[in-house]
Amino acid sequence: MRHIGAVQAVVTAAEFDREPTAAELDAIESEMPLITAELELLDAQITTLDRTPSPLDLRRIRRVRQRVLVARRELTNRGVAGSPEVA
């Protein structure tokens, strides 16, 4: 009986089977404030799914939305400030 298998490692290695590179980890680290703010917003929205939001709930959602916008602005400004093509 003849076994059939991949001759080259590239054929069997999938893109998702590898560990993140240092550059990818740095990118994730720089985006963590935005990721955290978006998770807080999701948590605030989930708490109001099964009931009518109270004024306190609405205030919490509004404040967290503001944090998300601030985090997005800071991330965008950092990206623009670091790019050499912006004069």
N, C-alpha and C positions, 0 to 999 in steps of 0.2 A: 504494500500500500504506500502510495506517495502522499506526503503531507504538503498541503498548500499553505504557504505563508508569505508574508511580505518580504521582499528581498532587501528593500531599503528602509531604514528607520524613518525617513521623512514621510513615507506613505502611511505608516501607522501612528505617527505622532500627531496628535490633534493640537490645535492652537490653545484650547482651554486646559490642556494637561500640564502646562508649565506654570512656574511660580511667577509672580509679578516682578518686573525689573525694578531697579532702583529709581529710574525716572518715573515709572508708573506709581510707585509708592510715594514719591515726592509730590506728584500731582494730586494724589488722594489726600495727602497731608495738608496741602495748601487749600483744598476744597472742604476740609472738615468743618469749619465754621458754618458754611452754607448747608452742608449735609445735616449737621446737628440742628440748625434752625428749621430746616424742612421737616425733620423728624418731630420736633416739638409742635409744629403746625399740624402735622398729621395726627398727633396724639390729641391735640386740642379739638380737632374736628371729629375724631372718633368718639370722644366723650359725649358729644352732642347728637350722635346718630339716633339714639333710641328715645330721646326726650326733647322737649322744646328748650332751646338754649335760654339760660337765665341771663340777666344783664352782666353778671360776673363772667359767664362763659363767653359772651360776645366781646367783652373787654379783653379777655385772655387771648381769644383768636385774633383780635385786632392788633394787640401788642406783638404777638408772635409773627403775624404777617409783616409787621414793620421790621422785626429782626431779620426775616428772610430777605426783605428788600435791601436792608443795609448790608447784609452779608453778600448779596449778589452784586451790589454796587462796588463794595470793596474788592471783591474778586475780579470784577471787570476792570476797575481802575488799576489794579496790580498788573493785570495782563497787558493793558494798554501802555502802562509806564515802562514795562520791561521789553516791549517790542521795539526794535531798532528802526522800523519803517515809519514810525510816527514822528513828525517833526514839530 
